[in-house]
């Protein structure tokens, strides 16, 4: 089965940028559509009431910045590939998997930081969690060492 809908998970890390490049390369070769996904992490939307930044405003600002960033990525790498941009707010893994289901993705492309040992134990692996719980194939792009 040839994937016709590719979900690319993006943020501003080097590994995610590499995944974006790979994802768009696949999409161009296959004539597939892309959903470029950036998740607004709920933990970052608490704001700072003492500074006058309330949770709703913090979430709005983060979403706005993320949309601008993802639209710039699409501008830089889409090269004619039909792209939709999604910036939902939520817990990272659950939101990625839910978006993949709702958008009917055939493939998820994500980067990995390549953490090992204690760092991996303490921080976990987003890519590994996506791979373990996804109902569609996952292509994991490793970071260069």
C-alpha positions as CSV (number, residue, x, y, z in Angstrom):
1,X,0.0,0.0,0.0
2,X,1.4,3.4,-1.0
3,X,0.8,6.1,1.6
4,X,-1.3,9.0,0.2
5,X,-1.5,10.9,3.5
6,X,1.7,11.6,5.5
7,X,1.6,13.1,8.9
8,X,4.9,14.9,9.8
9,X,5.5,15.7,13.4
10,X,7.4,19.0,13.7
11,X,9.0,21.3,16.2
12,X,12.1,23.5,16.2
13,X,14.6,20.7,17.0
14,X,17.3,19.6,14.5
15,X,15.8,16.0,14.5
16,X,12.3,17.3,13.7
17,X,13.7,19.5,10.9
18,X,15.4,16.5,9.4
19,X,12.1,14.5,9.7
20,X,10.3,17.4,7.9
21,X,12.8,17.2,5.0
22,X,12.4,13.4,4.7
23,X,8.6,13.6,5.0
24,X,8.3,16.1,2.2
25,X,10.7,14.1,0.1
26,X,8.5,11.0,0.5
27,X,5.4,13.0,-0.2
28,X,6.8,14.5,-3.4
29,X,8.0,11.1,-4.7
30,X,4.7,9.5,-3.9
31,X,2.3,12.3,-4.8
32,X,1.0,12.2,-1.2
33,X,-0.7,14.9,0.9
34,X,1.0,16.2,4.1
35,X,-0.3,17.2,7.4
36,X,2.4,19.2,9.2
37,X,1.7,18.8,13.0
38,X,3.0,20.9,15.8
39,X,1.5,20.3,19.3
40,X,1.0,23.1,21.7
41,X,2.2,21.4,25.0
42,X,-0.4,22.0,27.7
43,X,2.4,22.2,30.3
44,X,3.6,25.4,28.6
45,X,0.2,27.1,28.6
46,X,0.0,27.9,32.3
47,X,1.2,31.4,31.7
48,X,2.4,33.7,34.6
49,X,-0.5,35.4,36.3
50,X,1.9,37.6,38.3
51,X,3.3,39.0,35.0
52,X,-0.2,39.4,33.6
53,X,0.0,36.4,31.2
54,X,-3.0,34.3,31.7
55,X,-3.3,30.7,30.5
56,X,-5.6,31.5,27.6
57,X,-3.3,34.2,26.4
58,X,-0.2,32.0,26.8
59,X,-1.9,29.2,24.8
60,X,-2.9,31.7,22.1
61,X,0.6,33.1,21.8
62,X,2.2,29.7,21.6
63,X,-0.3,28.5,19.0
64,X,0.3,31.6,16.9
65,X,4.1,31.3,17.0
66,X,3.8,27.6,16.2
67,X,1.5,28.2,13.2
68,X,3.9,30.8,11.8
69,X,6.8,28.4,12.3
70,X,5.0,25.5,10.6
71,X,3.8,27.7,7.7
72,X,7.4,28.7,7.2
73,X,8.5,25.1,7.1
74,X,5.8,24.3,4.5
75,X,6.9,27.3,2.5
76,X,10.6,26.2,2.6
77,X,10.1,22.5,2.0
78,X,6.7,21.6,0.5
79,X,7.7,22.4,-3.1
80,X,4.1,22.0,-4.4
81,X,3.1,19.2,-2.0
82,X,-0.5,19.7,-0.8
83,X,-0.1,20.6,2.9
84,X,-2.4,21.2,5.9
85,X,-1.0,22.6,9.1
86,X,-2.3,21.5,12.5
87,X,-1.5,23.1,15.9
88,X,-3.7,21.4,18.5
89,X,-3.2,21.8,22.2
90,X,-2.7,18.7,24.3
91,X,-0.5,16.0,25.7
92,X,2.1,15.3,23.0
93,X,1.8,11.5,22.3
94,X,-2.0,11.4,22.6
95,X,-2.5,14.4,20.4
96,X,-0.2,13.1,17.7
97,X,-2.0,9.7,17.6
98,X,-5.4,11.3,17.7
99,X,-4.5,13.7,14.9
100,X,-3.2,10.7,12.8
101,X,-6.5,8.9,13.3
102,X,-8.7,11.9,12.7
103,X,-6.8,13.0,9.6
104,X,-6.6,9.4,8.4
105,X,-2.8,9.4,8.0
106,X,-1.3,6.4,6.2
107,X,2.2,7.1,7.6
108,X,3.7,9.2,10.5
109,X,7.1,10.7,10.1
110,X,8.9,11.9,13.2
111,X,12.4,12.6,14.3
112,X,14.3,11.2,17.3
113,X,16.9,12.8,19.6
114,X,18.7,9.5,19.9
115,X,18.8,9.6,23.7
116,X,20.2,6.6,25.5
117,X,20.9,5.4,29.0
118,X,19.7,7.6,31.9
119,X,18.5,10.5,29.6
120,X,16.2,8.1,27.8
121,X,15.0,6.6,31.0
122,X,14.2,10.0,32.6
123,X,12.9,11.8,29.5
124,X,11.5,8.9,27.6
125,X,11.3,8.7,23.8
126,X,8.5,10.4,22.0
127,X,9.3,8.5,18.8
128,X,9.3,5.2,20.6
129,X,5.9,5.9,22.2
130,X,4.5,6.9,18.8
131,X,5.8,3.7,17.3
132,X,4.4,1.5,20.1
133,X,0.9,3.0,20.1
134,X,0.4,3.9,16.4
135,X,-2.1,2.0,14.3
136,X,-0.3,3.2,11.1
137,X,3.3,2.8,10.0
138,X,5.9,5.1,11.6
139,X,9.1,6.3,9.9
140,X,11.6,7.5,12.5
141,X,14.4,9.8,11.3
142,X,17.4,9.6,13.5
143,X,19.4,12.6,14.4
144,X,23.0,12.8,13.1
145,X,25.6,11.8,15.7
